[in-house]
Amino acid sequence: MSDPSIQLGSTGDAVKKAQHELIFRYYLPPGADNGTFGPETRRRVLRYQLDRIADDYQAFSFPLEVDGVIGPKTWARLAPPEIKKDANGDAVLLVQQILKNYGNSAYDPGALDGKFGKNTEGAVENFQRDHTDFDGKPLVVDRIVGERTWRALWS
């Protein structure tokens, strides 16, 4: 089941999940995950979206609308699905674009084709080996782009 759209006035687990993801990307301060989508959360969502608008370098091929609502497109960037070898689709294309944007040959996934093949797997492995998560702990080098790797990639 996908996450529901949330906005100013929303409360509950989906809001808390979104707030956690914003905290991990330094858009909300630690401890701001109260499960209430208030004015401060809205302001931080707007900032997150603004940093990913069309023509911004972080938009890649998945620009966000700046509306302060966490709908399907914002969820897809804020909490993308776990992907690994043989996966296909938009999430794979996004990770390929983010990795290629580093300009580091060790992170180059090859063709931006939305297919999680050998080159993408190697790029993910190298990225994981070189980076830490939000808590400063080394990423697990498993060649799977899960929650912690997405956060380190600033999806």
N, C-alpha and C positions, 0 to 999 in steps of 0.2 A: 504494500500500500504506500502511495506517495504521501509526502508531507502536505498538510493543508496550507492554503494561502493564509498568511497572518499579516496583521497591520495594527495601527494605533488602536488600542483598546482590547486587543486579543490577549488571552491569558492561557496558561497551561503548558503541557509538555513540549509542544512544537515551538512555542516561544522560548522556552528554556533551552531547547536544542539549538535554535538559531543564535541565541545569546552566547552559548558555549562556543559555537563556531566563530562568532565575531570576536570573542575574547582570545581565542587561539590565533587569530589573525591581527591582533592588537587594535581592533576597532572599538572594543569595549574594555574597560579596566577589569582586572580580576575581581570576582565577587559580585559583578553586576548581573548575574544570571538569576534573577528573581522570578522569572516566569510571567512577568507582566510587560507587555509591549507598550511602554509609555513614551513620552516625548524624547527622552534621551536615547532609547533604543532606536526610535524612528530616525533621529538625527544621525546616528551611527550607521544605520542601514543606508540612508541617503549617501553618506560619505563612501561606503563600500561600493554602492552602485555607481556613484560618480567616478570612482577610480577605474571602472570597467565599462565606460560608455564607448560608443562607436568612435573610432579614430584615436582612442587612448591606447597606449602600448600594452596595457594589461587586458584589453578587451579580447584580443586574438580574434577568432571568428565567432565569438559568443558574447557580443556586447549586451549590456543590461540597460533596461529602461530605468530612469531615475524617478521613482514614484513612491519610495518609502514603504512599499509592500513587498513582502517575501512571498512571491508566487513561484510557479514552476521554473522559470528561467533563473531567478535568483537562487532558488534551492539547488539547481543543477550546478551552480558555481560554488555555493557556500557549503554544500554537503553532497558532492558527487559520489556516484556508486564506486564500490571496489572494482578494480579492473586488473586483469593479469593476462598472461600469455594466451593467445588465441581469441581474446575479446575484440570486438569491433564496435565502431560507432563514435558518437559525439564526444563521450568522455575520453576515449582513446585519442581522438584528434586534439582535444584540449591539452592532455598531458604531453603529447608530442610537441605542440606549439609552445607550451611553457618551457619544456626542456630545451628545445632548439633556441629559444630566446636567450638562454644563458650565454650563448656564444662560446661554450666550452665544448671542445670536440669530444670529450669523454661523455657528455650528456646528449650528444646529437643522436636522435632516434632514427635518422635517415629520412625517408620520404614521409611527408605529412599526408598519410593516406587513411587514418582512422583504423589501422590494423595493428594490433599488438603482437608484433612478430619478434624475431631474434634481435634486431637492432634496437627496438624500443625496450625490450627486456634488458639488454645490456646497458642502455642509457639509464634506466630506472635503477638498476643495480649500482652503477657508479654514483648516481645522485645519492642514493641511500647510504652508501659507504662514506660519503663526504659530509653529510648533514645530520643535524640533530632536530629533535621535535621541540615543541613549545616549552617543555620542562628542561631543555638542555641535554636530554638523554639521546644517545646515538639512535638513529633509526634502525630498525631491524632490516637487515639486508636479505629480503625474501623475493625481490623482483615483483612484488604485488603492490599496486598503488591503492592503499587503503586509507583510512581516516588520517593517520599520523603523517603519511607521506603527502597526501593532498594538502594538509595544513602547512607542511614544510615548503611545499611548492607555491603557497599563497594563491590557491585556485580562485 
